[in-house]
Amino acid sequence: MRPVILAVYVTAMCMNGLDATIVNPALFAIAADLGVPPQAAGVVESAFLASLAVSMPVAGWLCDRYGAPRVFLAALAVFTAASGLCALAWDVGSLVAFRVVQGAGGGVLTPAGMAMLFAAYPPGERLRLSRYIVVPTALAPALGPVLGGLLADALSWRWAFLVNLPFGAAALLAGAWALRRAPAPRTAGPLDVRGLVLAGAGFGLLMYGLNEATTLSPATLSLAALPAGAVLLVLLARSARVTRFPLLDLGLLADRGFLRGAVTASLAAAGLLGMLFAFPLGYQELGASAADAGLVVFPEALGLMVAGFVVDRACDRWGERPVIIGGLLGGAALFAVLALAEPGPWGLRAVMFGVGLVLGQAVTAVQVSSFAAVEPEVMGRAMTLFQSLRMIGGGLGVGVCAVVVSAAGYRAALLAAAAFLLAASGAAVLSRARVPRP
């Protein structure tokens, strides 16, 4: 039964990962077909990402109320149905609306899916899951632009959404069968409406502001979203301390192993996503095409996949902390090579492969060790909090690197990304969490 649950999870996460990037190369085709400027079509992608950020915080309460397997299947059904509606969109407004619904399903899908998977597999077996989990997290987003461009050119941009339907339907049927005996949901407290409002608005504004910072010339309104979102999240934290059943259970951070793991993962996400933002732009500034930049970066996804197959052996041999710290320090060193050296295209591909290899092992070991002591009854809330913090970390890294690019250039931005990894390694040094062995 567990292999079927794993296959359903991987399929759903591949769909979610593809949809985060598959639409980008089709935006010009969407704009031409729907009769709007390309800039107006860009809101299709922004709406999806903002909806992901707004909906993710409620996943923990939903898992407590209805059970992670049921929430996962419901989110998958919403995501699949919204994909079909996106393909039927008749104007930009309808496409954006359906994309928001799709993002809402995707935002709940990720933490609910991880909670379901970690509940199905004991801590001693979770590292070995990495060779499967890495497929949707590494390969799917990297393949998204390639697949989206091919579908838009050969068929229609609508196929970027239609491609989800057969896989989503198959995953729903298999998941409904494999999870038909899922345990009854535990009793949850009442929904924290105040927390839901603060979290939705705070995460949405913060991620919108950070995303707009990547344009390198954001509008004043976009910049105002950053402090507004930050203030709302501070109010959310204060509200969580006095609410009996908070939407985001910050009490989980009292576990120092979980706290340090979440901080390490968030800083690592900031460094990696910051580098993936700055390097392609800087490489194109040197005269390369967008396709050339994509081919140079793609080996990073291959390195992540290889990392998924070797991380359990590395942790068995050296332990989790050395793998985490060594991977983060190695990633920082490779970022410095990108900033300070000038290797040729194949040298850059080798560096990118190395980045994926060392950081893939570090991030996987961090996530598994962070949840080693988390009880099943709070797994949904813990995964939601962990994923929310990592999402903020990734957005922060991209936003900071965008600001550094404007102020000091691409090389300085790559060094800033390396600094995030150094800070993550410092947090990992303090962590003493260990993964139980089978």
Sine and cosine of phi, psi and omega as CSV:
sin_phi,cos_phi,sin_psi,cos_psi,sin_omega,cos_omega
0.00,0.00,-0.64,0.77,-0.05,-1.00
-0.90,0.43,-0.61,0.79,0.08,-1.00
-0.87,0.50,-0.56,0.83,0.03,-1.00
-0.93,0.37,-0.67,0.74,0.05,-1.00
-0.87,0.50,-0.67,0.74,0.02,-1.00
-0.89,0.45,-0.69,0.72,0.01,-1.00
-0.90,0.44,-0.65,0.76,0.03,-1.00
-0.90,0.44,-0.68,0.73,0.02,-1.00
-0.88,0.48,-0.74,0.67,-0.02,-1.00
-0.88,0.48,-0.67,0.74,0.01,-1.00
-0.88,0.47,-0.72,0.69,-0.01,-1.00
-0.90,0.44,-0.67,0.74,-0.01,-1.00
-0.94,0.34,-0.51,0.86,0.10,-0.99
-0.90,0.44,-0.68,0.73,0.05,-1.00
-0.87,0.49,-0.71,0.71,-0.02,-1.00
-0.91,0.41,-0.67,0.74,0.00,-1.00
-0.92,0.40,-0.65,0.76,0.03,-1.00
-0.89,0.46,-0.67,0.75,-0.09,-1.00
-0.95,0.32,-0.25,0.97,0.08,-1.00
-0.96,0.29,-0.35,0.94,-0.08,-1.00
-0.75,-0.66,-0.25,0.97,-0.15,-0.99
-0.94,0.34,-0.40,0.92,-0.08,-1.00
-0.99,0.15,-0.44,0.90,-0.10,-0.99
-0.79,0.61,-0.79,0.62,-0.03,-1.00
-0.94,0.33,-0.21,0.98,-0.01,-1.00
-0.99,-0.10,0.03,1.00,-0.09,-1.00
-0.89,0.45,-0.62,0.78,0.02,-1.00
-0.91,0.41,-0.64,0.77,0.05,-1.00
-0.91,0.41,-0.63,0.77,0.04,-1.00
-0.89,0.47,-0.72,0.69,-0.01,-1.00
-0.88,0.48,-0.68,0.73,-0.01,-1.00
-0.92,0.39,-0.65,0.76,-0.06,-1.00
-0.95,0.31,-0.59,0.81,-0.05,-1.00
-1.00,-0.10,0.00,1.00,0.12,-0.99
0.95,0.31,0.67,0.74,0.03,-1.00
-0.75,-0.66,0.32,-0.95,0.08,-1.00
-0.92,0.40,0.43,-0.90,0.02,-1.00
-0.84,0.54,-0.56,0.83,0.00,-1.00
-0.89,0.45,-0.60,0.80,0.01,-1.00
-0.93,0.37,-0.55,0.84,0.02,-1.00
-0.94,0.33,-0.38,0.93,0.00,-1.00
-0.88,0.48,-0.40,0.92,0.00,-1.00
-0.92,0.39,-0.31,0.95,0.05,-1.00
-0.87,0.49,-0.67,0.74,0.01,-1.00
-0.97,0.23,-0.66,0.75,0.01,-1.00
-0.88,0.47,-0.63,0.78,0.00,-1.00
-0.89,0.45,-0.64,0.77,0.01,-1.00
-0.90,0.44,-0.74,0.67,-0.04,-1.00
-0.91,0.40,-0.65,0.76,0.03,-1.00
-0.91,0.42,-0.63,0.77,0.01,-1.00
-0.91,0.41,-0.60,0.80,0.10,-1.00
-0.83,0.55,-0.74,0.68,-0.06,-1.00
-0.92,0.39,-0.62,0.78,-0.06,-1.00
-0.95,0.32,-0.61,0.79,-0.12,-0.99
-1.00,0.09,-0.38,0.92,-0.10,-1.00
-0.86,0.50,-0.67,0.75,-0.07,-1.00
-0.87,0.50,-0.43,0.90,-0.06,-1.00
-0.99,0.13,-0.13,0.99,-0.07,-1.00
-0.88,0.47,-0.63,0.78,-0.02,-1.00
-0.88,0.47,-0.70,0.71,0.02,-1.00
-0.90,0.43,-0.65,0.76,0.02,-1.00
-0.88,0.48,-0.65,0.76,0.01,-1.00
-0.91,0.42,-0.64,0.77,0.06,-1.00
-0.91,0.42,-0.60,0.80,-0.10,-0.99
-0.99,0.16,-0.65,0.76,-0.12,-0.99
-0.87,-0.49,-0.14,0.99,-0.05,-1.00
1.00,-0.05,0.69,-0.73,-0.06,-1.00
-0.85,0.53,-0.67,0.74,0.01,-1.00
-0.87,0.50,-0.68,0.73,-0.01,-1.00
-0.93,0.38,-0.65,0.76,0.01,-1.00
-0.91,0.42,-0.65,0.76,0.02,-1.00
-0.87,0.50,-0.74,0.67,-0.01,-1.00
-0.91,0.42,-0.63,0.78,0.03,-1.00
-0.91,0.42,-0.68,0.73,0.03,-1.00
-0.90,0.44,-0.63,0.78,0.04,-1.00
-0.90,0.44,-0.64,0.77,0.04,-1.00
-0.90,0.44,-0.68,0.73,0.03,-1.00
-0.89,0.45,-0.71,0.70,-0.02,-1.00
-0.88,0.48,-0.70,0.71,-0.02,-1.00
-0.92,0.39,-0.71,0.70,0.01,-1.00
-0.89,0.46,-0.66,0.75,0.02,-1.00
-0.91,0.42,-0.53,0.85,0.07,-1.00
-0.88,0.48,-0.69,0.72,0.05,-1.00
-0.90,0.44,-0.63,0.78,0.02,-1.00
-0.92,0.40,-0.62,0.78,0.06,-1.00
-0.86,0.52,-0.64,0.77,0.00,-1.00
-0.92,0.39,-0.40,0.92,-0.01,-1.00
-0.99,-0.10,0.05,1.00,-0.09,-1.00
-0.84,0.54,0.63,-0.78,-0.06,-1.00
-0.95,-0.30,-0.22,0.98,0.09,-1.00
-0.40,-0.92,0.06,-1.00,-0.05,-1.00
-0.90,0.43,-0.63,0.78,-0.01,-1.00
-0.86,0.51,-0.72,0.69,0.01,-1.00
-0.92,0.39,-0.62,0.79,0.01,-1.00
-0.90,0.44,-0.68,0.74,0.03,-1.00
-0.90,0.44,-0.68,0.74,0.00,-1.00
-0.88,0.47,-0.71,0.70,0.01,-1.00
-0.93,0.37,-0.53,0.85,0.03,-1.00
-0.93,0.37,-0.56,0.83,0.08,-1.00
-0.90,0.44,-0.69,0.72,0.04,-1.00
-0.89,0.46,-0.66,0.75,0.03,-1.00
-0.89,0.46,-0.68,0.73,0.04,-1.00
-0.90,0.43,-0.59,0.81,0.04,-1.00
-0.89,0.46,-0.68,0.73,0.06,-1.00
-0.91,0.42,-0.67,0.74,-0.01,-1.00
-0.92,0.39,-0.57,0.82,0.01,-1.00
-0.91,0.42,-0.60,0.80,0.04,-1.00
-0.99,0.17,-0.50,0.86,-0.09,-1.00
-0.87,0.50,-0.69,0.73,-0.12,-0.99
-0.91,0.40,-0.84,0.55,0.00,-1.00
-0.91,0.40,-0.60,0.80,0.02,-1.00
-0.91,0.41,-0.63,0.78,0.02,-1.00
-0.91,0.42,-0.70,0.71,0.02,-1.00
-0.91,0.42,-0.64,0.77,0.04,-1.00
-0.89,0.46,-0.67,0.74,0.04,-1.00
-0.88,0.48,-0.69,0.72,-0.05,-1.00
-0.93,0.36,-0.70,0.72,-0.01,-1.00
-0.94,0.35,-0.45,0.90,0.08,-1.00
-0.96,0.27,-0.50,0.87,-0.02,-1.00
-0.98,0.21,-0.48,0.88,-0.05,-1.00
-0.91,-0.42,0.75,-0.67,0.03,-1.00
-0.93,0.36,0.32,-0.95,-0.08,-1.00
-0.81,0.59,-0.59,0.80,-0.04,-1.00
-0.92,0.39,-0.29,0.96,-0.03,-1.00
-0.96,-0.26,-0.03,1.00,-0.15,-0.99
-0.96,0.27,-0.53,0.85,0.02,-1.00
-0.88,0.48,-0.59,0.80,-0.02,-1.00
-0.94,0.34,-0.31,0.95,0.08,-1.00
-0.93,0.36,-0.33,0.94,-0.13,-0.99
-0.87,0.50,-0.52,0.85,-0.01,-1.00
-0.91,0.40,-0.35,0.94,0.06,-1.00
-0.99,-0.14,-0.64,0.77,-0.03,-1.00
-0.90,0.44,-0.51,0.86,-0.08,-1.00
-0.93,0.36,-0.34,0.94,0.00,-1.00
-0.88,0.47,-0.80,0.60,0.01,-1.00
-0.95,0.32,-0.48,0.88,-0.05,-1.00
-0.99,0.15,-0.43,0.90,-0.06,-1.00
-0.95,-0.32,-0.81,0.59,-0.15,-0.99
-0.98,0.20,-0.66,0.75,-0.08,-1.00
-0.87,0.49,-0.76,0.65,0.03,-1.00
-0.89,0.46,-0.53,0.85,0.01,-1.00
-0.95,0.31,-0.54,0.84,0.01,-1.00
-0.99,0.16,-0.32,0.95,-0.06,-1.00
-0.81,0.59,-0.81,0.59,0.00,-1.00
-0.87,0.49,-0.61,0.79,0.01,-1.00
-0.91,0.42,-0.76,0.65,-0.02,-1.00
-0.91,0.41,-0.65,0.76,0.01,-1.00
-0.88,0.47,-0.67,0.74,0.03,-1.00
-0.90,0.43,-0.67,0.74,0.00,-1.00
-0.90,0.43,-0.69,0.72,-0.01,-1.00
-0.91,0.41,-0.65,0.76,-0.01,-1.00
-0.91,0.42,-0.61,0.79,-0.03,-1.00
-0.98,0.21,-0.67,0.74,-0.12,-0.99
-1.00,0.05,-0.56,0.83,-0.07,-1.00
-0.85,-0.53,-1.00,0.02,-0.01,-1.00
-0.28,-0.96,0.41,-0.91,0.05,-1.00
-0.88,0.48,-0.39,0.92,-0.01,-1.00
-0.90,0.43,-0.41,0.91,0.02,-1.00
-0.95,0.31,-0.30,0.96,0.10,-0.99
-0.89,0.45,-0.41,0.91,0.06,-1.00
-0.98,-0.19,-0.60,0.80,-0.01,-1.00
-0.89,0.45,-0.46,0.89,-0.03,-1.00
-0.89,0.46,-0.36,0.93,0.01,-1.00
-0.97,0.26,-0.42,0.91,-0.19,-0.98
-0.89,0.46,-0.78,0.63,-0.02,-1.00
-0.91,0.42,-0.62,0.78,0.00,-1.00
-0.94,0.34,-0.64,0.77,0.03,-1.00
-0.91,0.42,-0.66,0.75,0.01,-1.00
-0.90,0.43,-0.69,0.73,0.01,-1.00
-0.90,0.44,-0.66,0.75,0.00,-1.00
-0.91,0.41,-0.61,0.79,0.03,-1.00
-0.90,0.43,-0.70,0.71,0.00,-1.00
-0.91,0.42,-0.73,0.69,0.00,-1.00
-0.91,0.42,-0.65,0.76,0.01,-1.00
-0.92,0.39,-0.65,0.76,0.02,-1.00
-0.88,0.47,-0.59,0.81,0.03,-1.00
-0.96,0.30,-0.73,0.69,-0.08,-1.00
-0.94,0.34,-0.49,0.87,-0.08,-1.00
-0.97,-0.25,0.28,0.96,-0.08,-1.00
-0.91,0.40,-0.38,0.93,0.02,-1.00
-0.95,-0.32,0.45,0.89,0.03,-1.00
-0.87,0.49,0.59,-0.81,-0.02,-1.00
-0.88,0.48,0.47,-0.88,0.00,-1.00
-0.88,0.47,0.59,-0.81,-0.01,-1.00
-0.90,0.44,0.56,-0.83,0.04,-1.00
-0.98,0.19,0.35,-0.94,0.00,-1.00
-0.94,0.35,0.78,-0.63,0.03,-1.00
-0.94,-0.35,0.43,-0.90,0.08,-1.00
-0.96,0.29,0.06,-1.00,0.03,-1.00
-0.90,0.44,0.45,-0.89,0.01,-1.00
-0.90,0.43,0.76,-0.65,0.05,-1.00
-0.98,0.20,1.00,0.04,-0.08,-1.00
-0.90,0.44,-0.68,0.73,0.03,-1.00
-0.87,0.49,-0.69,0.73,0.04,-1.00
-0.90,0.44,-0.61,0.79,0.01,-1.00
-0.89,0.45,-0.68,0.73,0.01,-1.00
-0.91,0.42,-0.74,0.68,-0.02,-1.00
-0.90,0.43,-0.67,0.75,-0.01,-1.00
-0.93,0.38,-0.72,0.69,-0.01,-1.00
-0.87,0.49,-0.75,0.66,0.00,-1.00
-0.93,0.36,-0.65,0.76,-0.04,-1.00
-0.91,0.41,-0.77,0.64,0.01,-1.00
-0.90,0.43,-0.67,0.74,-0.02,-1.00
-0.88,0.47,-0.75,0.67,0.00,-1.00
-0.91,0.41,-0.68,0.74,-0.04,-1.00
-0.90,0.44,-0.73,0.69,-0.02,-1.00
-0.93,0.36,-0.55,0.84,0.06,-1.00
-0.90,0.43,-0.71,0.70,0.00,-1.00
-0.90,0.44,-0.68,0.74,0.02,-1.00
-0.91,0.40,-0.61,0.79,0.03,-1.00
-0.92,0.39,-0.63,0.77,0.01,-1.00
-0.93,0.36,-0.44,0.90,0.04,-1.00
-0.89,0.45,-0.42,0.91,0.00,-1.00
-0.95,0.31,-0.21,0.98,0.05,-1.00
-0.96,0.27,-0.18,0.98,0.03,-1.00
0.93,0.37,-0.09,1.00,0.09,-1.00
-0.55,-0.83,0.86,0.51,-0.08,-1.00
-0.92,0.38,0.47,-0.88,0.05,-1.00
-0.97,0.25,0.29,-0.96,-0.01,-1.00
-0.86,0.50,-0.64,0.77,0.01,-1.00
-0.88,0.47,-0.62,0.78,0.01,-1.00
-0.91,0.42,-0.67,0.75,0.02,-1.00
-0.91,0.41,-0.55,0.84,0.02,-1.00
-0.92,0.39,-0.40,0.92,0.00,-1.00
-0.91,0.41,-0.51,0.86,-0.04,-1.00
-0.90,0.43,-0.85,0.53,0.02,-1.00
-0.90,0.44,-0.55,0.84,0.03,-1.00
-0.90,0.44,-0.71,0.70,0.03,-1.00
-0.90,0.44,-0.64,0.77,0.02,-1.00
-0.89,0.45,-0.67,0.74,0.02,-1.00
-0.89,0.46,-0.67,0.74,-0.01,-1.00
-0.91,0.42,-0.60,0.80,0.03,-1.00
-0.94,0.33,-0.55,0.84,0.11,-0.99
-0.90,0.44,-0.68,0.73,0.06,-1.00
-0.89,0.45,-0.58,0.82,0.05,-1.00
-0.89,0.46,-0.69,0.73,0.01,-1.00
-0.89,0.45,-0.66,0.75,0.02,-1.00
-0.91,0.40,-0.64,0.77,0.02,-1.00
-0.91,0.42,-0.61,0.79,-0.03,-1.00
-0.91,0.42,-0.46,0.89,-0.03,-1.00
-0.96,0.28,-0.41,0.91,-0.08,-1.00
-0.93,-0.37,-0.01,1.00,-0.01,-1.00
-0.99,-0.11,0.71,-0.70,-0.05,-1.00
-0.92,0.40,-0.65,0.76,0.02,-1.00
-0.83,-0.56,0.98,0.21,-0.07,-1.00
-0.95,0.32,0.49,-0.87,0.03,-1.00
-0.89,0.46,-0.75,0.67,0.11,-0.99
-0.96,-0.27,0.91,-0.42,-0.09,-1.00
-0.99,0.14,1.00,0.03,-0.01,-1.00
-0.94,0.34,-0.24,0.97,0.08,-1.00
-0.88,0.47,-0.38,0.93,0.04,-1.00
-0.90,0.45,-0.41,0.91,0.00,-1.00
-0.96,0.29,-0.12,0.99,0.10,-0.99
-0.91,0.40,-0.42,0.91,0.13,-0.99
-0.96,0.27,0.94,-0.34,-0.12,-0.99
-0.89,0.45,-0.55,0.83,0.05,-1.00
-0.90,0.45,-0.68,0.73,0.03,-1.00
-0.92,0.38,-0.67,0.74,0.00,-1.00
-0.87,0.50,-0.78,0.63,-0.04,-1.00
-0.92,0.39,-0.57,0.82,0.07,-1.00
-0.91,0.42,-0.67,0.75,0.02,-1.00
-0.91,0.42,-0.66,0.75,0.03,-1.00
-0.91,0.43,-0.70,0.72,0.01,-1.00
-0.87,0.49,-0.73,0.69,-0.01,-1.00
-0.90,0.43,-0.61,0.79,-0.01,-1.00
-0.92,0.39,-0.68,0.73,0.02,-1.00
-0.93,0.37,-0.59,0.80,0.05,-1.00
-0.91,0.42,-0.65,0.76,0.06,-1.00
-0.89,0.45,-0.63,0.78,0.04,-1.00
-0.87,0.49,-0.71,0.71,-0.01,-1.00
-0.92,0.39,-0.72,0.69,-0.05,-1.00
-0.92,0.40,-0.75,0.66,-0.03,-1.00
-0.93,0.36,-0.53,0.85,0.09,-1.00
-0.89,0.45,-0.68,0.73,0.05,-1.00
-0.90,0.43,-0.69,0.72,-0.02,-1.00
-0.92,0.40,-0.35,0.94,0.12,-0.99
-0.99,0.16,-0.73,0.68,-0.16,-0.99
-0.98,0.22,-0.66,0.75,-0.14,-0.99
-0.90,0.43,-0.76,0.65,-0.01,-1.00
-0.86,0.52,-0.62,0.79,0.01,-1.00
-0.92,0.39,-0.69,0.73,0.02,-1.00
-0.91,0.42,-0.60,0.80,0.02,-1.00
-0.92,0.40,-0.62,0.78,0.05,-1.00
-0.94,0.35,-0.51,0.86,0.04,-1.00
-0.90,0.43,-0.41,0.91,0.04,-1.00
-0.99,0.17,-0.05,1.00,0.06,-1.00
0.89,-0.45,-0.06,1.00,0.00,-1.00
-0.98,0.21,0.40,-0.92,0.06,-1.00
-1.00,0.09,0.21,-0.98,0.03,-1.00
-0.88,0.47,-0.61,0.79,0.03,-1.00
-0.90,0.43,-0.66,0.75,0.04,-1.00
-0.87,0.49,-0.69,0.73,0.01,-1.00
-0.89,0.46,-0.64,0.76,0.03,-1.00
-0.90,0.43,-0.64,0.77,0.01,-1.00
-0.93,0.37,-0.53,0.85,0.03,-1.00
-0.95,0.31,-0.60,0.80,-0.05,-1.00
-0.98,0.17,-0.47,0.88,-0.13,-0.99
-0.82,0.57,-0.60,0.80,0.02,-1.00
-0.84,0.54,-0.34,0.94,0.07,-1.00
-0.87,0.50,-0.64,0.77,0.04,-1.00
-0.92,0.40,-0.61,0.79,0.04,-1.00
-0.91,0.41,-0.64,0.77,0.06,-1.00
-0.88,0.47,-0.63,0.78,0.06,-1.00
-0.88,0.48,-0.65,0.76,0.00,-1.00
-0.92,0.40,-0.68,0.73,0.05,-1.00
-0.89,0.46,-0.63,0.78,0.02,-1.00
-0.85,0.53,-0.60,0.80,0.00,-1.00
-0.89,0.46,-0.45,0.89,-0.03,-1.00
-1.00,0.02,-0.28,0.96,-0.08,-1.00
-0.91,-0.41,-0.20,0.98,-0.13,-0.99
-0.90,0.43,-0.60,0.80,-0.02,-1.00
-0.92,0.40,-0.62,0.78,0.03,-1.00
-0.94,0.35,-0.63,0.78,0.03,-1.00
-0.89,0.45,-0.67,0.74,0.01,-1.00
-0.93,0.36,-0.58,0.82,0.06,-1.00
-0.89,0.45,-0.59,0.81,-0.09,-1.00
-0.99,0.12,-0.69,0.72,-0.12,-0.99
-0.92,-0.38,-0.28,0.96,-0.07,-1.00
0.99,-0.13,0.36,-0.93,-0.09,-1.00
-0.93,0.37,-0.72,0.69,-0.09,-1.00
-0.88,0.48,-0.73,0.68,0.05,-1.00
-0.86,0.51,-0.61,0.79,0.02,-1.00
-0.91,0.41,-0.68,0.74,-0.01,-1.00
-0.91,0.41,-0.78,0.62,-0.07,-1.00
-0.92,0.39,-0.68,0.73,0.02,-1.00
-0.89,0.45,-0.64,0.77,0.01,-1.00
-0.91,0.41,-0.67,0.75,0.00,-1.00
-0.93,0.37,-0.67,0.74,0.04,-1.00
-0.92,0.39,-0.62,0.78,0.06,-1.00
-0.90,0.44,-0.64,0.76,0.06,-1.00
-0.89,0.45,-0.67,0.75,0.03,-1.00
-0.88,0.47,-0.65,0.76,0.03,-1.00
-0.90,0.44,-0.65,0.76,0.01,-1.00
-0.93,0.37,-0.59,0.81,0.09,-1.00
-0.88,0.48,-0.64,0.77,0.03,-1.00
-0.90,0.43,-0.58,0.82,0.07,-1.00
-0.89,0.46,-0.69,0.72,0.03,-1.00
-0.88,0.48,-0.57,0.82,-0.06,-1.00
-0.99,0.17,-0.60,0.80,-0.20,-0.98
-0.95,-0.30,-0.42,0.91,0.00,-1.00
-0.98,-0.19,0.13,-0.99,0.01,-1.00
-0.73,-0.69,0.91,0.42,0.04,-1.00
-0.94,0.34,0.36,-0.93,0.05,-1.00
-0.96,0.28,-0.01,-1.00,-0.05,-1.00
-0.83,0.56,-0.69,0.73,-0.02,-1.00
-0.95,0.30,-0.54,0.84,0.11,-0.99
-0.90,0.44,-0.65,0.76,0.05,-1.00
-0.91,0.42,-0.63,0.78,0.03,-1.00
-0.89,0.45,-0.64,0.77,0.03,-1.00
-0.90,0.44,-0.66,0.75,0.03,-1.00
-0.89,0.45,-0.69,0.72,-0.01,-1.00
-0.90,0.44,-0.64,0.77,0.06,-1.00
-0.88,0.48,-0.67,0.74,0.04,-1.00
-0.89,0.45,-0.63,0.77,0.05,-1.00
-0.85,0.53,-0.76,0.65,0.01,-1.00
-0.89,0.46,-0.63,0.78,-0.05,-1.00
-0.91,0.41,-0.75,0.66,-0.09,-1.00
-0.98,0.20,-0.67,0.74,-0.01,-1.00
-0.95,0.31,-0.55,0.84,0.04,-1.00
-0.87,0.50,-0.68,0.74,0.03,-1.00
-0.92,0.39,-0.68,0.73,-0.03,-1.00
-0.89,0.46,-0.74,0.67,-0.07,-1.00
-0.92,0.38,-0.63,0.77,0.02,-1.00
-0.90,0.44,-0.71,0.70,0.00,-1.00
-0.90,0.44,-0.60,0.80,0.04,-1.00
-0.88,0.47,-0.74,0.67,-0.07,-1.00
-0.91,0.42,-0.69,0.72,-0.03,-1.00
-0.92,0.40,-0.69,0.72,-0.02,-1.00
-0.93,0.37,-0.51,0.86,-0.01,-1.00
-0.90,0.43,-0.49,0.87,-0.08,-1.00
-0.97,-0.25,0.17,0.99,-0.05,-1.00
-0.89,0.46,-0.56,0.83,-0.05,-1.00
-0.97,-0.26,0.12,0.99,-0.02,-1.00
-0.99,0.16,0.79,-0.62,-0.02,-1.00
-0.96,0.27,0.50,-0.86,-0.02,-1.00
-0.84,0.54,-0.55,0.84,-0.08,-1.00
-0.94,0.34,-0.29,0.96,0.04,-1.00
-0.90,-0.43,0.21,0.98,-0.07,-1.00
-0.88,0.48,-0.65,0.76,-0.01,-1.00
-0.89,0.45,-0.71,0.71,0.02,-1.00
-0.92,0.39,-0.65,0.76,0.00,-1.00
-0.91,0.42,-0.68,0.73,-0.01,-1.00
-0.92,0.39,-0.62,0.78,0.03,-1.00
-0.89,0.46,-0.71,0.70,0.02,-1.00
-0.90,0.44,-0.70,0.72,-0.01,-1.00
-0.87,0.49,-0.74,0.67,-0.03,-1.00
-0.93,0.38,-0.59,0.81,0.02,-1.00
-0.91,0.42,-0.70,0.71,0.02,-1.00
-0.91,0.42,-0.62,0.78,0.02,-1.00
-0.93,0.37,-0.58,0.81,0.05,-1.00
-0.89,0.45,-0.69,0.73,0.05,-1.00
-0.89,0.46,-0.67,0.74,0.02,-1.00
-0.87,0.50,-0.71,0.71,0.03,-1.00
-0.89,0.46,-0.70,0.71,0.04,-1.00
-0.90,0.45,-0.62,0.78,0.02,-1.00
-0.90,0.44,-0.67,0.75,0.00,-1.00
-0.88,0.47,-0.69,0.72,0.02,-1.00
-0.91,0.42,-0.69,0.73,-0.01,-1.00
-0.89,0.45,-0.70,0.71,0.01,-1.00
-0.90,0.45,-0.70,0.71,0.00,-1.00
-0.91,0.42,-0.55,0.83,0.06,-1.00
-0.91,0.42,-0.67,0.75,0.03,-1.00
-0.91,0.42,-0.66,0.75,0.00,-1.00
-0.91,0.41,-0.61,0.79,0.06,-1.00
-0.85,0.53,-0.71,0.70,-0.01,-1.00
-0.90,0.43,-0.59,0.80,-0.11,-0.99
-1.00,0.04,-0.61,0.79,-0.17,-0.99
-0.69,-0.72,-0.03,1.00,0.07,-1.00
0.98,-0.21,0.11,-0.99,-0.12,-0.99
-0.95,0.32,-0.59,0.81,-0.01,-1.00
-0.90,0.45,-0.66,0.75,0.03,-1.00
-0.91,0.42,-0.58,0.81,0.02,-1.00
-0.91,0.42,-0.63,0.78,0.04,-1.00
-0.91,0.41,-0.59,0.80,0.07,-1.00
-0.93,0.38,-0.56,0.83,0.08,-1.00
-0.90,0.43,-0.64,0.77,0.06,-1.00
-0.89,0.46,-0.64,0.77,0.05,-1.00
-0.89,0.45,-0.60,0.80,0.02,-1.00
-0.89,0.46,-0.60,0.80,0.07,-1.00
-0.87,0.49,-0.66,0.75,0.01,-1.00
-0.92,0.38,-0.60,0.80,0.06,-1.00
-0.89,0.45,-0.66,0.75,0.06,-1.00
-0.90,0.44,-0.62,0.79,0.04,-1.00
-0.90,0.44,-0.64,0.77,0.02,-1.00
-0.91,0.41,-0.56,0.83,0.07,-1.00
-0.90,0.44,-0.66,0.75,0.06,-1.00
-0.91,0.41,-0.60,0.80,0.00,-1.00
-0.93,0.37,-0.52,0.85,0.03,-1.00
-0.87,0.50,-0.57,0.82,-0.04,-1.00
-0.98,0.21,-0.29,0.96,-0.10,-1.00
-0.98,0.18,0.67,-0.74,0.03,-1.00
-0.85,-0.53,0.21,0.98,-0.02,-1.00
-0.92,0.38,0.60,-0.80,0.02,-1.00
-0.79,-0.62,0.44,-0.90,0.02,-1.00
-0.99,-0.10,0.84,-0.54,0.05,-1.00
-0.87,0.50,0.58,-0.82,0.01,-1.00
-0.99,-0.11,0.55,-0.83,0.02,-1.00
-0.92,0.38,0.00,0.00,0.00,0.00
